[in-house]
């Protein structure tokens, strides 16, 4: 198979497909691409870093979530590119050709699940596995105009995958068709632990100010008009006790400290040639002290309790997935970093709380995709997918 989008780092040999796929199951006849942080039996997991790829031994088994999809009939077709050590949001790994955004070729795909989103958005795969620590399912999905769910933290086993920040890491997937997206959810998600009916919508006026400009606000208003009629009410949410800047620092310090704990020994044991941004973030994490982590963990717990109380049993928070369309791929590094920092202030609500969030491809701005998100209570993942299916079918 040709790869005009730079989505894959390795295509599957025929024997892997023959050994692991089954000719039955809910996903029979679909093709599966896998982000290169998940183990696939007989292949090396490179995590977006050439040195790790070179040093790795072929996996002796499939990651749990990979095996689940194969057991249900999906055919594995290859490993997709990830941002280096999954520690970026733009999809520009300095060691590899950048994946191309099929919906807006002059703009980034988003990362770190950059190859997976390009493969699905560009019709190279029906399903693609990804992960979301800081936004790596939701942002790429919004940028490329497809559905993307950040699952409830801990709901999908990450056995057999690379960790970045364990208290934030989640597994996720891409699919263009919402019915197929729902099928995948039925395969890899157990029953929702949340049993309430999600009937009411809340919004944060403060979050809405994080969009880039008036055109983005206008596009978001149109998307909200498609979403709101599916709920009984729409009302403003109370402001969190912590400022957005405080929450951003909280997220960065927890993520940075955990990432350094996981990868710091390897990084500091030799010259790793980490790419720009990635190197800086690991160096930042190395400076985070246990006392700083303890302080930020307390703030995260307070935020989680407040958001849970805000949502209750029947509410969903609606918000822009990201500040606007994907940044132009040729933007300078500083501009991309500025966009990333603004996007994280939107994306961290799900990350810090551990609650699920789904982005719906309902809008465009500047002739590029722009998504709207629904953030629900802990354990409401499948209910969010079902709501997304209803909303998309009526949009």
Secondary structure, 3 states (H helix, E strand, C coil): CCCCCCCEEEECCHHHHHHHCCCCCCCCCCEEEEECCECCCCCCCCCCCHHHHHHCCCCCCCCHHHHHHHHCCCEEEEEECCCHHHCCCCCCCCCCCCCCCCCCCCECCCCCCHHHHHHHHCCCCCEEEEECCCCCCHHHHHHHCCEEEECCCCCCCCCCECCCCCCCCCEEEEECCHHHHHHHHHHHCCCCCCCCCCCEEEECHHHHCCCCCHHHHHHHHHHHHHHHCCCCEEEECCCCCCCHHHHHHHHHHHHHHHHHHHHHHHHCCCCCCCCCCHHHHHHHHHCCCHHHHHHHHHHHHHHHHHHHHHHCCCEEEEEECCCCCCCECCCCHHHHHHHHHHHHHHHHHHHHHCCCEEEEEEEEECCEEEEEEEECCCCCHHHHHHHHHHHHHHC
